[in-house]
């Protein structure tokens, strides 16, 4: 299994709730969709920035989505005692069963490491 490991911080200067984080996640996903749509001219745009600039904007919006999703995981762990590691293991098994990935040597022992 090929994988990408990213580490995103707990935003401990904030006091996110499940509801506020869900709304923020939708906002960030909308900004990602908007960036992709503009690149494709889906809103009637005629002049496009360079592809490199657009791709960088898409990547930045994607990282915003990832940070917000990770923040929601922190909220779920802290306020609702959810075991994200266990859930990720079940998720990987589901992806294997559905044939979305192949089992391989690159599978990490731990999917989450607290810093």
Secondary structure as GFF3:
##gff-version 3
##sequence-region A 1 115
A	DSSP	alpha_helix	18	40	.	.	.	ID=ss1
A	DSSP	alpha_helix	51	80	.	.	.	ID=ss2
A	DSSP	alpha_helix	84	97	.	.	.	ID=ss3
###
